[in-house]
Amino acid sequence: QVHPMESGGGLVQPGGSLRLSCTASGSIHTIRVMGWYRQAPGKQRELVATINEGGSILYGVGEDRFTLSRDDAKSTVYLQMNRLSPEDTAVYYCKARATVLDDKHDWWGQGTQVTVSS
């Protein structure tokens, strides 16, 4: 099992910045991809950014404003979000994809709320 845990959400004014953190525990040696998704009220969950074990990053929304990074020693990925707008308001979820032999399993964190409002 893998347990991602998010932190760093909160209320920020438009144009501001936030950094989210996601730390994985458990069978971290099985993680192949780790990253962030978000879900706004009434909308589907969407990709923000992920990083695979080789270090390749895939961006979804906010590519020009968001930066994903990783600290392997801490089993943590970070999402730096700049120039936030009210449209970025959502619950941000961390996902860790673990692979054991050919069996893939996605482990989700509980989510952290990001609210962009004046």
C-alpha positions, -999 to 999 in steps of 0.1 A, spaced: 0 0 0 10 36 -6 -4 65 13 0 100 -3 -6 129 21 -12 164 8 -5 197 26 -2 234 17 -36 244 5 -55 274 17 -69 308 8 -49 330 -15 -57 363 -33 -58 364 -71 -23 368 -84 -8 351 -54 12 319 -50 9 286 -31 31 256 -28 15 222 -23 34 192 -9 26 155 -12 45 130 8 41 93 2 45 66 28 42 28 27 55 9 -2 72 38 -18 96 16 -38 66 6 -59 57 41 -70 62 48 -107 43 80 -112 33 107 -87 15 140 -92 -14 162 -89 -50 164 -101 -77 189 -92 -114 189 -91 -136 221 -90 -172 220 -79 -194 205 -106 -164 196 -128 -145 165 -136 -111 158 -120 -83 170 -143 -46 166 -146 -24 193 -132 11 176 -134 28 143 -128 64 131 -127 75 96 -134 104 76 -119 127 88 -146 120 124 -139 98 132 -169 71 157 -161 37 159 -178 17 190 -174 -20 195 -178 -37 227 -167 -16 257 -157 16 246 -174 27 282 -178 21 290 -141 27 257 -122 60 239 -116 63 204 -103 94 192 -85 104 162 -65 126 154 -35 134 117 -36 150 117 -2 117 129 13 94 109 -10 77 142 -17 65 161 -48 59 198 -48 35 219 -69 45 255 -70 15 275 -82 20 311 -93 -3 338 -106 -33 321 -93 -68 330 -104 -103 322 -91 -105 295 -118 -78 276 -100 -101 271 -70 -105 234 -65 -96 205 -43 -61 194 -53 -55 156 -50 -22 138 -50 -20 105 -68 7 78 -66 7 51 -92 23 19 -79 33 -10 -100 39 -45 -86 49 -69 -115 23 -59 -141 -4 -48 -116 -9 -11 -115 -28 6 -87 -36 43 -81 -34 56 -45 -51 89 -39 -47 114 -11 -76 130 7 -71 163 -11 -63 198 -1 -86 228 -7 -72 257 -27 -94 288 -28 -84 318 -48 -105 348 -38 -102 384 -28 
